[in-house]
């Protein structure tokens, strides 16, 4: 999980500060030494670390902080503010002027450039735009085919001209976009295993001919400081407008995200948080700082819910729960909606304080268990899903065979579904009457 190691270290530092009734200048210096070590271990650029800790220490030793009633919390706020500034201050939006607007996706091989181009197209499609993907990587085997397959998955057309020169393909794509009512062109350019003159000349030619609105460098966050060095080199030659950091979900250190803006001057515009084509998130420096410091990210959680959960369905579900009409068919639908929001571990990390509390505890909801529950429910007839009481011994054996599970698994699901349904009704009724109670939810098997 992104920033896991750094987050744990920083939270430990600030827990010690918060535990002190009074904080001295020496306490601040000691804490900053630990922060500095934590950032360096997270592979944050040395100069960036030095500047960051100096700024925090300068603000934290002021009288208004040290004499405050809550000095520990004040220092955490200072760190949050400085970390937000370090990563760019605020969201850096795409600046798309002309129509069709042109976005160049550039980067080295292996960074996830082609997949990121498709993810970006999917992101823009959801905003009501009409993107066109352009296959200009004619060197990597199967690169064109890969882009075409991804385009089909998200229902975005792909413009390709086989092994023609990338510059010719890029130029022709503009006319194709105009004649086919496409308002954004995303060019998947060629990459290399390393930066070389031939690669840069090709990219410069495309830039000169198309005058792109955005030149986005796709870099692998897992490479740490190498990602920042690569960004610097591309920026010098091309004048980047932003970065897409991929595999941030797999980088427990996060040094590239914390260093990139300060070193290159280029804002991080998007981060890849998974392999699925909807796993590209707009980068919000303030929200990322909150996640790192264990404050959660409620805004992102709400946005995910709004994007993935149907409001009308949610209201209907509430009514069904209250009237004890909630069925296994409804439960299956709810599972699908929760799954569409992303991995549960990531969602828990967005709830303030939860990631630390559940440290080392395997979430009850595990992907294999969810798959097992889905298989059991899908092996039932519609009548059985709507009225589980009719499921007798022979039906349970059939359901277990059909789902590749055991009869015990079917029994456990039915028992705990019944308990949960009754408990949900009690909570719904309490919420309706405005009562409070000390009931605890049963442990569900997923």
Secondary structure, DSSP 8 states (H G I E B T S, - for coil): -TTHHHHHHHHHHHHHHHT-SS--HHHHHHHHHHHHHHHHHTT--HHHHHHHHHHHHHHHTSHHHHTSTTHHHHHHHHHHHHHHHHTTSS-------SSSEEEEEE--TTS-HHHHHHHHHHHHHHTT--EEEEE---SSTTHHHHHHHHHHHHT--EE--TTS-HHHHHHHHHHHHHHTT--EEEEE----SS--HHHHHHHHHHHHHH--SEEEEEEEGGGTHHHHHHHHHHHHHH---EEEEE-GGG-SS-HHHHHHHHHH---EEEEE-SSSTT-EEE--HHHHHHHHTT---HHHHHHHHHHHS-HHHHHHHHHHHHTT---HHHHHHHHHHHHHT--HHHHHHTSTTHHHHTTT---S--HHHHHHHHHHHHTS-HHHHH-GGG--HHHHHHHHHHHT--HHHHHHHHHHHHHHHHHHHHHHHHHHHT------------
